[in-house]
Amino acid sequence: ELLEIERRDIITSKGKISDKREVNIPYDLVPGALALMAEVGQDEVVMYLGNSLLESGELEASAAIKHDVLLSMALSKCNMAREVFATGNQIATGCRHLEEALQLLQPKGPSDSPLAPELAHEINKSLKELRTQCTLEQVSLPIVRDQADTRKR
């Protein structure tokens, strides 16, 4: 459907190249676009767009779309953690990404059901396995103001 929209845009512009770097996506296709961007590694873009949508209040109209956006954001945070862990250093940073992913999956109200409970379980399991390494890394940090916030976590 996105390709069809872009095809129509090209036809209406008579094939002229545009300098614009934006794509107009119908509201109901936004979650799929974010999921696709997360899949191809555009995690920073997913987080930026997802946070913008959450802050704008546009997602309040549809709980399903909001859940899908939150899930795409959580997957992007997991991707970010995986990239940090692949470098072998900064375990605490990777754990922070996983904790943020877990927060995105948590229900916001008492009547809300958990979002992607299996993914949340896997994240919790990973955090428990990494707890010792993360703690050792944080304790080994120099005692300076810049590291105070990291040590508190």
Rosetta constraint file for C-alpha pairs under 8 A:
AtomPair CA 1 CA 5 HARMONIC 6.36 0.50
AtomPair CA 2 CA 6 HARMONIC 6.30 0.50
AtomPair CA 2 CA 25 HARMONIC 7.14 0.50
AtomPair CA 3 CA 7 HARMONIC 5.97 0.50
AtomPair CA 4 CA 8 HARMONIC 6.22 0.50
AtomPair CA 5 CA 9 HARMONIC 6.35 0.50
AtomPair CA 6 CA 10 HARMONIC 6.25 0.50
AtomPair CA 7 CA 11 HARMONIC 6.25 0.50
AtomPair CA 8 CA 12 HARMONIC 6.13 0.50
AtomPair CA 9 CA 13 HARMONIC 6.14 0.50
AtomPair CA 10 CA 14 HARMONIC 6.17 0.50
AtomPair CA 10 CA 15 HARMONIC 5.26 0.50
AtomPair CA 10 CA 16 HARMONIC 7.37 0.50
AtomPair CA 11 CA 15 HARMONIC 6.13 0.50
AtomPair CA 25 CA 29 HARMONIC 6.43 0.50
AtomPair CA 25 CA 30 HARMONIC 6.45 0.50
AtomPair CA 26 CA 30 HARMONIC 6.74 0.50
AtomPair CA 28 CA 65 HARMONIC 7.19 0.50
AtomPair CA 29 CA 33 HARMONIC 6.27 0.50
AtomPair CA 30 CA 34 HARMONIC 6.16 0.50
AtomPair CA 30 CA 69 HARMONIC 7.81 0.50
AtomPair CA 31 CA 35 HARMONIC 6.12 0.50
AtomPair CA 31 CA 65 HARMONIC 6.31 0.50
AtomPair CA 31 CA 68 HARMONIC 5.50 0.50
AtomPair CA 31 CA 69 HARMONIC 5.18 0.50
AtomPair CA 31 CA 72 HARMONIC 7.27 0.50
AtomPair CA 32 CA 36 HARMONIC 6.10 0.50
AtomPair CA 33 CA 37 HARMONIC 6.17 0.50
AtomPair CA 34 CA 38 HARMONIC 6.13 0.50
AtomPair CA 34 CA 46 HARMONIC 5.74 0.50
AtomPair CA 34 CA 50 HARMONIC 7.93 0.50
AtomPair CA 34 CA 69 HARMONIC 6.96 0.50
AtomPair CA 34 CA 72 HARMONIC 6.04 0.50
AtomPair CA 34 CA 73 HARMONIC 7.95 0.50
AtomPair CA 35 CA 39 HARMONIC 6.16 0.50
AtomPair CA 35 CA 69 HARMONIC 7.89 0.50
AtomPair CA 35 CA 72 HARMONIC 5.07 0.50
AtomPair CA 36 CA 40 HARMONIC 6.38 0.50
AtomPair CA 37 CA 41 HARMONIC 6.28 0.50
AtomPair CA 37 CA 42 HARMONIC 5.09 0.50
AtomPair CA 37 CA 43 HARMONIC 6.99 0.50
AtomPair CA 37 CA 45 HARMONIC 7.70 0.50
AtomPair CA 37 CA 46 HARMONIC 6.55 0.50
AtomPair CA 38 CA 42 HARMONIC 5.42 0.50
AtomPair CA 38 CA 43 HARMONIC 5.34 0.50
AtomPair CA 38 CA 46 HARMONIC 6.40 0.50
AtomPair CA 38 CA 72 HARMONIC 6.53 0.50
AtomPair CA 38 CA 73 HARMONIC 7.79 0.50
AtomPair CA 38 CA 75 HARMONIC 6.80 0.50
AtomPair CA 38 CA 76 HARMONIC 5.37 0.50
AtomPair CA 38 CA 79 HARMONIC 7.86 0.50
AtomPair CA 41 CA 76 HARMONIC 7.71 0.50
AtomPair CA 41 CA 79 HARMONIC 7.45 0.50
AtomPair CA 42 CA 46 HARMONIC 6.33 0.50
AtomPair CA 42 CA 76 HARMONIC 7.92 0.50
AtomPair CA 43 CA 47 HARMONIC 6.20 0.50
AtomPair CA 43 CA 73 HARMONIC 7.87 0.50
AtomPair CA 43 CA 76 HARMONIC 4.85 0.50
AtomPair CA 43 CA 77 HARMONIC 7.23 0.50
AtomPair CA 43 CA 79 HARMONIC 7.22 0.50
AtomPair CA 43 CA 80 HARMONIC 7.01 0.50
AtomPair CA 44 CA 48 HARMONIC 6.11 0.50
AtomPair CA 44 CA 76 HARMONIC 7.77 0.50
AtomPair CA 45 CA 49 HARMONIC 6.03 0.50
AtomPair CA 46 CA 50 HARMONIC 5.77 0.50
AtomPair CA 46 CA 72 HARMONIC 7.32 0.50
AtomPair CA 46 CA 73 HARMONIC 6.20 0.50
AtomPair CA 46 CA 76 HARMONIC 6.89 0.50
AtomPair CA 47 CA 51 HARMONIC 5.90 0.50
AtomPair CA 47 CA 73 HARMONIC 5.73 0.50
AtomPair CA 47 CA 76 HARMONIC 7.20 0.50
AtomPair CA 48 CA 52 HARMONIC 6.13 0.50
AtomPair CA 49 CA 53 HARMONIC 6.17 0.50
AtomPair CA 50 CA 54 HARMONIC 6.18 0.50
AtomPair CA 50 CA 69 HARMONIC 6.28 0.50
AtomPair CA 50 CA 70 HARMONIC 7.32 0.50
AtomPair CA 50 CA 73 HARMONIC 6.54 0.50
AtomPair CA 51 CA 55 HARMONIC 6.02 0.50
AtomPair CA 52 CA 56 HARMONIC 6.08 0.50
AtomPair CA 53 CA 57 HARMONIC 6.51 0.50
AtomPair CA 53 CA 58 HARMONIC 6.02 0.50
AtomPair CA 53 CA 59 HARMONIC 6.49 0.50
AtomPair CA 54 CA 58 HARMONIC 6.93 0.50
AtomPair CA 54 CA 59 HARMONIC 6.30 0.50
AtomPair CA 59 CA 63 HARMONIC 7.15 0.50
AtomPair CA 59 CA 65 HARMONIC 6.70 0.50
AtomPair CA 59 CA 66 HARMONIC 5.19 0.50
AtomPair CA 60 CA 66 HARMONIC 7.04 0.50
AtomPair CA 62 CA 66 HARMONIC 6.25 0.50
AtomPair CA 63 CA 67 HARMONIC 6.07 0.50
AtomPair CA 64 CA 68 HARMONIC 6.26 0.50
AtomPair CA 65 CA 69 HARMONIC 6.17 0.50
AtomPair CA 66 CA 70 HARMONIC 6.17 0.50
AtomPair CA 67 CA 71 HARMONIC 6.08 0.50
AtomPair CA 67 CA 115 HARMONIC 7.08 0.50
AtomPair CA 68 CA 72 HARMONIC 6.20 0.50
AtomPair CA 69 CA 73 HARMONIC 6.23 0.50
AtomPair CA 70 CA 74 HARMONIC 6.13 0.50
AtomPair CA 70 CA 104 HARMONIC 5.94 0.50
AtomPair CA 70 CA 105 HARMONIC 6.92 0.50
AtomPair CA 71 CA 75 HARMONIC 6.16 0.50
AtomPair CA 71 CA 104 HARMONIC 7.33 0.50
AtomPair CA 71 CA 105 HARMONIC 6.80 0.50
AtomPair CA 71 CA 115 HARMONIC 7.48 0.50
AtomPair CA 71 CA 116 HARMONIC 7.58 0.50
AtomPair CA 72 CA 76 HARMONIC 6.20 0.50
AtomPair CA 73 CA 77 HARMONIC 6.30 0.50
AtomPair CA 73 CA 101 HARMONIC 7.30 0.50
AtomPair CA 73 CA 104 HARMONIC 7.39 0.50
AtomPair CA 74 CA 78 HARMONIC 6.30 0.50
AtomPair CA 74 CA 100 HARMONIC 7.50 0.50
AtomPair CA 74 CA 101 HARMONIC 4.24 0.50
AtomPair CA 74 CA 102 HARMONIC 7.06 0.50
AtomPair CA 74 CA 104 HARMONIC 5.89 0.50
AtomPair CA 74 CA 105 HARMONIC 6.85 0.50
AtomPair CA 75 CA 79 HARMONIC 6.20 0.50
AtomPair CA 75 CA 101 HARMONIC 7.06 0.50
AtomPair CA 76 CA 80 HARMONIC 6.18 0.50
AtomPair CA 76 CA 101 HARMONIC 7.99 0.50
AtomPair CA 77 CA 81 HARMONIC 6.23 0.50
AtomPair CA 77 CA 97 HARMONIC 5.35 0.50
AtomPair CA 77 CA 98 HARMONIC 6.39 0.50
AtomPair CA 77 CA 100 HARMONIC 6.93 0.50
AtomPair CA 77 CA 101 HARMONIC 5.35 0.50
AtomPair CA 78 CA 82 HARMONIC 6.17 0.50
AtomPair CA 78 CA 97 HARMONIC 6.58 0.50
AtomPair CA 78 CA 98 HARMONIC 5.80 0.50
AtomPair CA 78 CA 101 HARMONIC 6.43 0.50
AtomPair CA 79 CA 83 HARMONIC 6.27 0.50
AtomPair CA 80 CA 84 HARMONIC 6.38 0.50
AtomPair CA 80 CA 94 HARMONIC 7.23 0.50
AtomPair CA 80 CA 97 HARMONIC 6.63 0.50
AtomPair CA 81 CA 85 HARMONIC 6.14 0.50
AtomPair CA 81 CA 93 HARMONIC 7.38 0.50
AtomPair CA 81 CA 94 HARMONIC 4.18 0.50
AtomPair CA 81 CA 95 HARMONIC 6.83 0.50
AtomPair CA 81 CA 96 HARMONIC 7.93 0.50
AtomPair CA 81 CA 97 HARMONIC 5.36 0.50
AtomPair CA 81 CA 98 HARMONIC 6.24 0.50
AtomPair CA 82 CA 86 HARMONIC 6.07 0.50
AtomPair CA 82 CA 94 HARMONIC 7.08 0.50
AtomPair CA 83 CA 87 HARMONIC 6.72 0.50
AtomPair CA 84 CA 88 HARMONIC 7.00 0.50
AtomPair CA 84 CA 89 HARMONIC 7.06 0.50
AtomPair CA 84 CA 90 HARMONIC 6.76 0.50
AtomPair CA 84 CA 91 HARMONIC 7.21 0.50
AtomPair CA 84 CA 93 HARMONIC 7.13 0.50
AtomPair CA 84 CA 94 HARMONIC 5.49 0.50
AtomPair CA 85 CA 89 HARMONIC 6.67 0.50
AtomPair CA 85 CA 90 HARMONIC 7.39 0.50
AtomPair CA 85 CA 91 HARMONIC 6.33 0.50
AtomPair CA 85 CA 94 HARMONIC 6.17 0.50
AtomPair CA 90 CA 94 HARMONIC 6.70 0.50
AtomPair CA 90 CA 137 HARMONIC 7.53 0.50
AtomPair CA 91 CA 95 HARMONIC 6.17 0.50
AtomPair CA 91 CA 130 HARMONIC 7.83 0.50
AtomPair CA 91 CA 133 HARMONIC 6.99 0.50
AtomPair CA 91 CA 134 HARMONIC 5.52 0.50
AtomPair CA 91 CA 137 HARMONIC 7.06 0.50
AtomPair CA 92 CA 96 HARMONIC 6.09 0.50
AtomPair CA 92 CA 134 HARMONIC 5.01 0.50
AtomPair CA 92 CA 135 HARMONIC 7.78 0.50
AtomPair CA 92 CA 137 HARMONIC 6.87 0.50
AtomPair CA 92 CA 138 HARMONIC 6.93 0.50
AtomPair CA 92 CA 150 HARMONIC 7.97 0.50
AtomPair CA 93 CA 97 HARMONIC 6.39 0.50
AtomPair CA 94 CA 98 HARMONIC 6.38 0.50
AtomPair CA 95 CA 99 HARMONIC 6.11 0.50
AtomPair CA 95 CA 127 HARMONIC 6.50 0.50
AtomPair CA 95 CA 130 HARMONIC 7.53 0.50
AtomPair CA 95 CA 134 HARMONIC 7.28 0.50
AtomPair CA 96 CA 100 HARMONIC 6.19 0.50
AtomPair CA 97 CA 101 HARMONIC 6.21 0.50
AtomPair CA 98 CA 102 HARMONIC 6.19 0.50
AtomPair CA 98 CA 123 HARMONIC 6.43 0.50
AtomPair CA 98 CA 127 HARMONIC 7.32 0.50
AtomPair CA 99 CA 103 HARMONIC 6.27 0.50
AtomPair CA 99 CA 123 HARMONIC 7.94 0.50
AtomPair CA 99 CA 127 HARMONIC 7.88 0.50
AtomPair CA 100 CA 104 HARMONIC 6.37 0.50
AtomPair CA 101 CA 105 HARMONIC 6.56 0.50
AtomPair CA 102 CA 106 HARMONIC 6.44 0.50
AtomPair CA 102 CA 120 HARMONIC 5.95 0.50
AtomPair CA 102 CA 123 HARMONIC 6.79 0.50
AtomPair CA 102 CA 124 HARMONIC 7.74 0.50
AtomPair CA 105 CA 114 HARMONIC 6.66 0.50
AtomPair CA 105 CA 115 HARMONIC 5.05 0.50
AtomPair CA 105 CA 116 HARMONIC 6.76 0.50
AtomPair CA 105 CA 117 HARMONIC 7.98 0.50
AtomPair CA 105 CA 120 HARMONIC 6.75 0.50
AtomPair CA 106 CA 114 HARMONIC 5.79 0.50
AtomPair CA 106 CA 115 HARMONIC 6.47 0.50
AtomPair CA 107 CA 112 HARMONIC 5.37 0.50
AtomPair CA 107 CA 113 HARMONIC 6.02 0.50
AtomPair CA 107 CA 114 HARMONIC 5.13 0.50
AtomPair CA 107 CA 115 HARMONIC 6.75 0.50
AtomPair CA 108 CA 112 HARMONIC 6.60 0.50
AtomPair CA 115 CA 120 HARMONIC 7.95 0.50
AtomPair CA 116 CA 120 HARMONIC 6.32 0.50
AtomPair CA 117 CA 121 HARMONIC 6.07 0.50
AtomPair CA 118 CA 122 HARMONIC 6.28 0.50
AtomPair CA 119 CA 123 HARMONIC 6.20 0.50
AtomPair CA 120 CA 124 HARMONIC 6.16 0.50
AtomPair CA 121 CA 125 HARMONIC 6.12 0.50
AtomPair CA 122 CA 126 HARMONIC 6.17 0.50
AtomPair CA 123 CA 127 HARMONIC 6.15 0.50
AtomPair CA 124 CA 128 HARMONIC 6.22 0.50
AtomPair CA 125 CA 129 HARMONIC 6.34 0.50
AtomPair CA 126 CA 130 HARMONIC 6.16 0.50
AtomPair CA 127 CA 131 HARMONIC 5.88 0.50
AtomPair CA 130 CA 134 HARMONIC 5.98 0.50
AtomPair CA 131 CA 135 HARMONIC 6.07 0.50
AtomPair CA 132 CA 136 HARMONIC 6.17 0.50
AtomPair CA 133 CA 137 HARMONIC 6.13 0.50
AtomPair CA 134 CA 138 HARMONIC 6.21 0.50
AtomPair CA 135 CA 139 HARMONIC 6.11 0.50
AtomPair CA 136 CA 140 HARMONIC 6.16 0.50
AtomPair CA 137 CA 141 HARMONIC 6.59 0.50
AtomPair CA 138 CA 150 HARMONIC 6.94 0.50
AtomPair CA 138 CA 151 HARMONIC 5.62 0.50
AtomPair CA 139 CA 151 HARMONIC 7.06 0.50
AtomPair CA 141 CA 147 HARMONIC 6.97 0.50
AtomPair CA 142 CA 147 HARMONIC 7.15 0.50
AtomPair CA 143 CA 147 HARMONIC 6.75 0.50
AtomPair CA 143 CA 148 HARMONIC 7.37 0.50
AtomPair CA 144 CA 148 HARMONIC 6.58 0.50
AtomPair CA 145 CA 149 HARMONIC 7.96 0.50
AtomPair CA 147 CA 151 HARMONIC 6.19 0.50
AtomPair CA 148 CA 152 HARMONIC 6.29 0.50
AtomPair CA 149 CA 153 HARMONIC 6.75 0.50
